[in-house]
């Protein structure tokens, strides 16, 4: 988790940076930047820990592993 959470934050920040880079205007207002950063931090931690929880639960049985991967891709 010490590697996955900062990696997720980095990817999210790069994604928003590319969004701002290719638009002619900034889609974020100054008042919403702090809220966006807090949401990214919370979403990153909760998603990585949820993936670890489900992986721990299905560690012994590998039959549902691919179904959960598909569900995470569709939900995200």
Biopython code that builds the backbone (N, CA, C, O; Angstrom):
import numpy as np
from Bio.PDB.StructureBuilder import StructureBuilder

atoms = [
    (1, "UNK", "N", (0.827, -1.193, 0.000)),
    (1, "UNK", "CA", (0.000, 0.000, 0.000)),
    (1, "UNK", "C", (0.869, 1.253, 0.000)),
    (1, "UNK", "O", (0.452, 2.289, -0.518)),
    (2, "UNK", "N", (2.061, 1.176, 0.568)),
    (2, "UNK", "CA", (2.938, 2.346, 0.593)),
    (2, "UNK", "C", (3.408, 2.745, -0.798)),
    (2, "UNK", "O", (3.787, 3.896, -1.013)),
    (3, "UNK", "N", (3.389, 1.828, -1.727)),
    (3, "UNK", "CA", (3.778, 2.128, -3.106)),
    (3, "UNK", "C", (2.557, 2.411, -3.961)),
    (3, "UNK", "O", (2.582, 3.316, -4.794)),
    (4, "UNK", "N", (1.494, 1.653, -3.768)),
    (4, "UNK", "CA", (0.333, 1.768, -4.635)),
    (4, "UNK", "C", (-0.423, 3.081, -4.466)),
    (4, "UNK", "O", (-0.879, 3.656, -5.454)),
    (5, "UNK", "N", (-0.564, 3.562, -3.249)),
    (5, "UNK", "CA", (-1.322, 4.792, -3.020)),
    (5, "UNK", "C", (-0.616, 6.006, -3.636)),
    (5, "UNK", "O", (-1.275, 6.761, -4.351)),
    (6, "UNK", "N", (0.687, 6.243, -3.405)),
    (6, "UNK", "CA", (1.330, 7.375, -4.099)),
    (6, "UNK", "C", (1.359, 7.209, -5.619)),
    (6, "UNK", "O", (1.290, 8.200, -6.345)),
    (7, "UNK", "N", (1.459, 5.979, -6.106)),
    (7, "UNK", "CA", (1.413, 5.754, -7.547)),
    (7, "UNK", "C", (0.043, 6.143, -8.099)),
    (7, "UNK", "O", (-0.044, 6.754, -9.163)),
    (8, "UNK", "N", (-1.013, 5.796, -7.390)),
    (8, "UNK", "CA", (-2.352, 6.177, -7.821)),
    (8, "UNK", "C", (-2.507, 7.688, -7.812)),
    (8, "UNK", "O", (-3.076, 8.251, -8.747)),
    (9, "UNK", "N", (-2.005, 8.368, -6.762)),
    (9, "UNK", "CA", (-2.086, 9.824, -6.699)),
    (9, "UNK", "C", (-1.332, 10.463, -7.855)),
    (9, "UNK", "O", (-1.799, 11.434, -8.451)),
    (10, "UNK", "N", (-0.166, 9.915, -8.166)),
    (10, "UNK", "CA", (0.630, 10.450, -9.273)),
    (10, "UNK", "C", (-0.115, 10.314, -10.588)),
    (10, "UNK", "O", (-0.140, 11.252, -11.385)),
    (11, "UNK", "N", (-0.718, 9.166, -10.824)),
    (11, "UNK", "CA", (-1.462, 8.968, -12.062)),
    (11, "UNK", "C", (-2.676, 9.881, -12.145)),
    (11, "UNK", "O", (-2.981, 10.403, -13.218)),
    (12, "UNK", "N", (-3.368, 10.082, -11.039)),
    (12, "UNK", "CA", (-4.517, 10.989, -11.044)),
    (12, "UNK", "C", (-4.084, 12.422, -11.318)),
    (12, "UNK", "O", (-4.747, 13.128, -12.078)),
    (13, "UNK", "N", (-2.997, 12.862, -10.720)),
    (13, "UNK", "CA", (-2.502, 14.221, -10.955)),
    (13, "UNK", "C", (-2.035, 14.397, -12.393)),
    (13, "UNK", "O", (-2.269, 15.447, -12.993)),
    (14, "UNK", "N", (-1.387, 13.398, -12.949)),
    (14, "UNK", "CA", (-0.986, 13.475, -14.352)),
    (14, "UNK", "C", (-2.202, 13.517, -15.271)),
    (14, "UNK", "O", (-2.190, 14.215, -16.285)),
    (15, "UNK", "N", (-3.234, 12.786, -14.927)),
    (15, "UNK", "CA", (-4.446, 12.797, -15.734)),
    (15, "UNK", "C", (-5.093, 14.184, -15.741)),
    (15, "UNK", "O", (-5.505, 14.670, -16.794)),
    (16, "UNK", "N", (-5.182, 14.818, -14.576)),
    (16, "UNK", "CA", (-5.743, 16.156, -14.522)),
    (16, "UNK", "C", (-4.816, 17.172, -15.186)),
    (16, "UNK", "O", (-5.288, 18.133, -15.793)),
    (17, "UNK", "N", (-3.512, 16.969, -15.077)),
    (17, "UNK", "CA", (-2.561, 17.857, -15.747)),
    (17, "UNK", "C", (-2.695, 17.799, -17.257)),
    (17, "UNK", "O", (-2.625, 18.831, -17.924)),
    (18, "UNK", "N", (-2.883, 16.615, -17.803)),
    (18, "UNK", "CA", (-3.071, 16.473, -19.243)),
    (18, "UNK", "C", (-4.394, 17.100, -19.664)),
    (18, "UNK", "O", (-4.484, 17.700, -20.735)),
    (19, "UNK", "N", (-5.413, 16.965, -18.835)),
    (19, "UNK", "CA", (-6.697, 17.594, -19.127)),
    (19, "UNK", "C", (-6.556, 19.108, -19.224)),
    (19, "UNK", "O", (-7.092, 19.724, -20.145)),
    (20, "UNK", "N", (-5.846, 19.706, -18.290)),
    (20, "UNK", "CA", (-5.645, 21.151, -18.298)),
    (20, "UNK", "C", (-4.727, 21.565, -19.450)),
    (20, "UNK", "O", (-4.925, 22.619, -20.054)),
    (21, "UNK", "N", (-3.739, 20.749, -19.751)),
    (21, "UNK", "CA", (-2.774, 21.076, -20.803)),
    (21, "UNK", "C", (-3.428, 21.143, -22.179)),
    (21, "UNK", "O", (-3.102, 22.029, -22.969)),
    (22, "UNK", "N", (-4.339, 20.227, -22.479)),
    (22, "UNK", "CA", (-4.936, 20.181, -23.806)),
    (22, "UNK", "C", (-6.196, 21.022, -23.952)),
    (22, "UNK", "O", (-6.740, 21.116, -25.052)),
    (23, "UNK", "N", (-6.671, 21.632, -22.879)),
    (23, "UNK", "CA", (-7.795, 22.561, -22.973)),
    (23, "UNK", "C", (-7.255, 23.980, -23.054)),
    (23, "UNK", "O", (-6.158, 24.272, -22.579)),
    (24, "UNK", "N", (-8.033, 24.845, -23.655)),
    (24, "UNK", "CA", (-7.617, 26.244, -23.773)),
    (24, "UNK", "C", (-7.938, 27.040, -22.517)),
    (24, "UNK", "O", (-7.464, 28.165, -22.354)),
    (25, "UNK", "N", (-8.723, 26.474, -21.650)),
    (25, "UNK", "CA", (-9.061, 27.134, -20.393)),
    (25, "UNK", "C", (-8.910, 26.125, -19.256)),
    (25, "UNK", "O", (-8.907, 24.915, -19.482)),
    (26, "UNK", "N", (-8.790, 26.624, -18.068)),
    (26, "UNK", "CA", (-8.669, 25.752, -16.900)),
    (26, "UNK", "C", (-10.068, 25.394, -16.421)),
    (26, "UNK", "O", (-10.837, 26.290, -16.073)),
    (27, "UNK", "N", (-10.424, 24.109, -16.391)),
    (27, "UNK", "CA", (-11.786, 23.730, -15.993)),
    (27, "UNK", "C", (-12.033, 23.819, -14.488)),
    (27, "UNK", "O", (-13.145, 23.560, -14.028)),
    (28, "UNK", "N", (-11.022, 24.176, -13.730)),
    (28, "UNK", "CA", (-11.156, 24.236, -12.277)),
    (28, "UNK", "C", (-11.102, 25.684, -11.816)),
    (28, "UNK", "O", (-10.315, 26.483, -12.322)),
    (29, "UNK", "N", (-11.942, 26.003, -10.860)),
    (29, "UNK", "CA", (-11.896, 27.307, -10.240)),
    (29, "UNK", "C", (-11.003, 27.231, -9.016)),
    (29, "UNK", "O", (-10.733, 26.144, -8.505)),
    (30, "UNK", "N", (-10.548, 28.372, -8.552)),
    (30, "UNK", "CA", (-9.637, 28.394, -7.405)),
    (30, "UNK", "C", (-10.296, 27.838, -6.144)),
    (30, "UNK", "O", (-9.612, 27.271, -5.292)),
    (31, "UNK", "N", (-11.596, 27.990, -6.016)),
    (31, "UNK", "CA", (-12.278, 27.514, -4.806)),
    (31, "UNK", "C", (-12.479, 26.004, -4.806)),
    (31, "UNK", "O", (-12.722, 25.421, -3.750)),
    (32, "UNK", "N", (-12.383, 25.364, -5.956)),
    (32, "UNK", "CA", (-12.622, 23.921, -6.009)),
    (32, "UNK", "C", (-11.347, 23.089, -6.038)),
    (32, "UNK", "O", (-11.419, 21.861, -5.992)),
    (33, "UNK", "N", (-10.195, 23.720, -6.112)),
    (33, "UNK", "CA", (-8.938, 22.968, -6.187)),
    (33, "UNK", "C", (-8.688, 22.195, -4.896)),
    (33, "UNK", "O", (-8.302, 21.027, -4.952)),
    (34, "UNK", "N", (-8.896, 22.816, -3.738)),
    (34, "UNK", "CA", (-8.673, 22.130, -2.464)),
    (34, "UNK", "C", (-9.631, 20.953, -2.298)),
    (34, "UNK", "O", (-9.230, 19.889, -1.827)),
    (35, "UNK", "N", (-10.877, 21.134, -2.676)),
    (35, "UNK", "CA", (-11.849, 20.051, -2.604)),
    (35, "UNK", "C", (-11.452, 18.905, -3.527)),
    (35, "UNK", "O", (-11.588, 17.739, -3.158)),
    (36, "UNK", "N", (-10.969, 19.221, -4.711)),
    (36, "UNK", "CA", (-10.541, 18.201, -5.656)),
    (36, "UNK", "C", (-9.351, 17.413, -5.118)),
    (36, "UNK", "O", (-9.308, 16.190, -5.258)),
    (37, "UNK", "N", (-8.397, 18.087, -4.514)),
    (37, "UNK", "CA", (-7.220, 17.416, -3.959)),
    (37, "UNK", "C", (-7.618, 16.486, -2.816)),
    (37, "UNK", "O", (-7.118, 15.364, -2.729)),
    (38, "UNK", "N", (-8.501, 16.936, -1.948)),
    (38, "UNK", "CA", (-8.960, 16.101, -0.836)),
    (38, "UNK", "C", (-9.706, 14.875, -1.355)),
    (38, "UNK", "O", (-9.532, 13.774, -0.832)),
    (39, "UNK", "N", (-10.529, 15.060, -2.373)),
    (39, "UNK", "CA", (-11.260, 13.923, -2.948)),
    (39, "UNK", "C", (-10.314, 12.931, -3.608)),
    (39, "UNK", "O", (-10.522, 11.723, -3.491)),
    (40, "UNK", "N", (-9.284, 13.402, -4.294)),
    (40, "UNK", "CA", (-8.320, 12.501, -4.930)),
    (40, "UNK", "C", (-7.569, 11.701, -3.870)),
    (40, "UNK", "O", (-7.368, 10.498, -4.038)),
    (41, "UNK", "N", (-7.153, 12.343, -2.790)),
    (41, "UNK", "CA", (-6.435, 11.646, -1.729)),
    (41, "UNK", "C", (-7.329, 10.582, -1.090)),
    (41, "UNK", "O", (-6.899, 9.444, -0.904)),
    (42, "UNK", "N", (-8.555, 10.941, -0.758)),
    (42, "UNK", "CA", (-9.470, 9.982, -0.142)),
    (42, "UNK", "C", (-9.856, 8.850, -1.065)),
    (42, "UNK", "O", (-9.943, 7.700, -0.636)),
    (43, "UNK", "N", (-10.090, 9.163, -2.336)),
    (43, "UNK", "CA", (-10.463, 8.127, -3.293)),
    (43, "UNK", "C", (-9.313, 7.158, -3.530)),
    (43, "UNK", "O", (-9.532, 5.953, -3.655)),
    (44, "UNK", "N", (-8.104, 7.670, -3.593)),
    (44, "UNK", "CA", (-6.942, 6.806, -3.802)),
    (44, "UNK", "C", (-6.734, 5.832, -2.663)),
    (44, "UNK", "O", (-6.512, 4.641, -2.887)),
    (45, "UNK", "N", (-6.804, 6.332, -1.450)),
    (45, "UNK", "CA", (-6.613, 5.465, -0.287)),
    (45, "UNK", "C", (-7.728, 4.426, -0.200)),
    (45, "UNK", "O", (-7.459, 3.245, 0.018)),
    (46, "UNK", "N", (-8.970, 4.857, -0.368)),
    (46, "UNK", "CA", (-10.082, 3.915, -0.217)),
    (46, "UNK", "C", (-10.096, 2.866, -1.320)),
    (46, "UNK", "O", (-10.404, 1.705, -1.050)),
    (47, "UNK", "N", (-9.773, 3.240, -2.551)),
    (47, "UNK", "CA", (-9.793, 2.270, -3.641)),
    (47, "UNK", "C", (-8.680, 1.239, -3.497)),
    (47, "UNK", "O", (-8.914, 0.049, -3.708)),
    (48, "UNK", "N", (-7.484, 1.670, -3.144)),
    (48, "UNK", "CA", (-6.379, 0.724, -2.988)),
    (48, "UNK", "C", (-6.645, -0.222, -1.823)),
    (48, "UNK", "O", (-6.392, -1.422, -1.936)),
    (49, "UNK", "N", (-7.146, 0.292, -0.715)),
    (49, "UNK", "CA", (-7.433, -0.574, 0.425)),
    (49, "UNK", "C", (-8.597, -1.522, 0.140)),
    (49, "UNK", "O", (-8.602, -2.648, 0.637)),
    (50, "UNK", "N", (-9.583, -1.091, -0.652)),
    (50, "UNK", "CA", (-10.667, -1.990, -1.037)),
    (50, "UNK", "C", (-10.156, -3.117, -1.930)),
    (50, "UNK", "O", (-10.586, -4.261, -1.785)),
    (51, "UNK", "N", (-9.258, -2.814, -2.836)),
    (51, "UNK", "CA", (-8.673, -3.855, -3.680)),
    (51, "UNK", "C", (-7.895, -4.856, -2.836)),
    (51, "UNK", "O", (-7.981, -6.061, -3.072)),
    (52, "UNK", "N", (-7.132, -4.369, -1.851)),
    (52, "UNK", "CA", (-6.401, -5.276, -0.968)),
    (52, "UNK", "C", (-7.350, -6.142, -0.146)),
    (52, "UNK", "O", (-7.084, -7.325, 0.065)),
    (53, "UNK", "N", (-8.448, -5.566, 0.315)),
    (53, "UNK", "CA", (-9.416, -6.323, 1.100)),
    (53, "UNK", "C", (-10.039, -7.443, 0.273)),
    (53, "UNK", "O", (-10.149, -8.573, 0.747)),
    (54, "UNK", "N", (-10.439, -7.146, -0.933)),
    (54, "UNK", "CA", (-11.038, -8.170, -1.787)),
    (54, "UNK", "C", (-10.002, -9.210, -2.200)),
    (54, "UNK", "O", (-10.324, -10.395, -2.284)),
    (55, "UNK", "N", (-8.772, -8.791, -2.458)),
    (55, "UNK", "CA", (-7.727, -9.759, -2.801)),
    (55, "UNK", "C", (-7.434, -10.685, -1.624)),
    (55, "UNK", "O", (-7.168, -11.871, -1.823)),
    (56, "UNK", "N", (-7.480, -10.160, -0.410)),
    (56, "UNK", "CA", (-7.263, -10.994, 0.768)),
    (56, "UNK", "C", (-8.411, -11.983, 0.956)),
    (56, "UNK", "O", (-8.192, -13.130, 1.345)),
    (57, "UNK", "N", (-9.626, -11.536, 0.682)),
    (57, "UNK", "CA", (-10.785, -12.410, 0.861)),
    (57, "UNK", "C", (-10.770, -13.560, -0.141)),
    (57, "UNK", "O", (-11.119, -14.686, 0.215)),
    (58, "UNK", "N", (-10.376, -13.302, -1.376)),
    (58, "UNK", "CA", (-10.375, -14.333, -2.402)),
    (58, "UNK", "C", (-8.974, -14.876, -2.664)),
    (58, "UNK", "O", (-8.680, -15.329, -3.770)),
    (59, "UNK", "N", (-8.130, -14.834, -1.676)),
    (59, "UNK", "CA", (-6.754, -15.297, -1.847)),
    (59, "UNK", "C", (-6.690, -16.807, -2.079)),
    (59, "UNK", "O", (-5.863, -17.275, -2.862)),
    (60, "UNK", "N", (-7.527, -17.550, -1.427)),
    (60, "UNK", "CA", (-7.456, -19.011, -1.535)),
    (60, "UNK", "C", (-8.232, -19.544, -2.729)),
    (60, "UNK", "O", (-7.866, -20.566, -3.309)),
    (61, "UNK", "N", (-9.292, -18.861, -3.090)),
    (61, "UNK", "CA", (-10.090, -19.289, -4.246)),
    (61, "UNK", "C", (-9.858, -18.308, -5.386)),
    (61, "UNK", "O", (-10.105, -17.111, -5.236)),
    (62, "UNK", "N", (-9.403, -18.790, -6.484)),
    (62, "UNK", "CA", (-9.074, -17.914, -7.605)),
    (62, "UNK", "C", (-10.181, -17.842, -8.654)),
    (62, "UNK", "O", (-9.970, -17.245, -9.709)),
    (63, "UNK", "N", (-11.326, -18.412, -8.410)),
    (63, "UNK", "CA", (-12.371, -18.461, -9.430)),
    (63, "UNK", "C", (-13.013, -17.098, -9.670)),
    (63, "UNK", "O", (-13.446, -16.827, -10.790)),
    (64, "UNK", "N", (-13.090, -16.241, -8.676)),
    (64, "UNK", "CA", (-13.764, -14.946, -8.817)),
    (64, "UNK", "C", (-12.814, -13.796, -9.108)),
    (64, "UNK", "O", (-13.246, -12.645, -9.180)),
    (65, "UNK", "N", (-11.567, -14.073, -9.272)),
    (65, "UNK", "CA", (-10.571, -13.023, -9.437)),
    (65, "UNK", "C", (-10.835, -12.178, -10.685)),
    (65, "UNK", "O", (-10.719, -10.954, -10.631)),
    (66, "UNK", "N", (-11.181, -12.801, -11.788)),
    (66, "UNK", "CA", (-11.371, -12.064, -13.033)),
    (66, "UNK", "C", (-12.675, -11.284, -13.043)),
    (66, "UNK", "O", (-12.766, -10.231, -13.673)),
    (67, "UNK", "N", (-13.669, -11.789, -12.357)),
    (67, "UNK", "CA", (-14.940, -11.068, -12.272)),
    (67, "UNK", "C", (-14.759, -9.772, -11.504)),
    (67, "UNK", "O", (-15.292, -8.739, -11.909)),
    (68, "UNK", "N", (-14.008, -9.803, -10.388)),
    (68, "UNK", "CA", (-13.771, -8.587, -9.614)),
    (68, "UNK", "C", (-12.944, -7.587, -10.408)),
    (68, "UNK", "O", (-13.167, -6.382, -10.298)),
    (69, "UNK", "N", (-12.003, -8.058, -11.198)),
    (69, "UNK", "CA", (-11.214, -7.148, -12.032)),
    (69, "UNK", "C", (-12.103, -6.429, -13.031)),
    (69, "UNK", "O", (-11.956, -5.225, -13.240)),
    (70, "UNK", "N", (-13.020, -7.154, -13.648)),
    (70, "UNK", "CA", (-13.948, -6.548, -14.599)),
    (70, "UNK", "C", (-14.856, -5.544, -13.907)),
    (70, "UNK", "O", (-15.123, -4.474, -14.454)),
    (71, "UNK", "N", (-15.331, -5.868, -12.720)),
    (71, "UNK", "CA", (-16.194, -4.949, -11.982)),
    (71, "UNK", "C", (-15.453, -3.661, -11.642)),
    (71, "UNK", "O", (-16.015, -2.574, -11.773)),
    (72, "UNK", "N", (-14.189, -3.771, -11.204)),
    (72, "UNK", "CA", (-13.422, -2.555, -10.887)),
    (72, "UNK", "C", (-13.170, -1.699, -12.115)),
    (72, "UNK", "O", (-13.194, -0.472, -12.030)),
    (73, "UNK", "N", (-12.931, -2.330, -13.251)),
    (73, "UNK", "CA", (-12.717, -1.556, -14.480)),
    (73, "UNK", "C", (-13.988, -0.829, -14.874)),
    (73, "UNK", "O", (-13.936, 0.339, -15.259)),
    (74, "UNK", "N", (-15.125, -1.496, -14.784)),
    (74, "UNK", "CA", (-16.385, -0.865, -15.183)),
    (74, "UNK", "C", (-16.809, 0.243, -14.216)),
    (74, "UNK", "O", (-17.336, 1.271, -14.642)),
    (75, "UNK", "N", (-16.581, 0.038, -12.928)),
    (75, "UNK", "CA", (-16.976, 1.050, -11.945)),
    (75, "UNK", "C", (-16.059, 2.266, -12.015)),
    (75, "UNK", "O", (-16.524, 3.401, -11.912)),
    (76, "UNK", "N", (-14.778, 2.037, -12.188)),
    (76, "UNK", "CA", (-13.836, 3.174, -12.218)),
    (76, "UNK", "C", (-14.011, 3.979, -13.479)),
    (76, "UNK", "O", (-13.309, 4.970, -13.682)),
]
sb = StructureBuilder()
sb.init_structure("model")
sb.init_model(0)
sb.init_chain("A")
sb.init_seg("    ")
for serial, (resi, resn, name, xyz) in enumerate(atoms, 1):
    if name == "N":
        sb.init_residue(resn, " ", resi, " ")
    sb.init_atom(name, np.array(xyz, "f"), 0.0, 1.0, " ", f" {name:<3s}", serial, name[0])
structure = sb.get_structure()
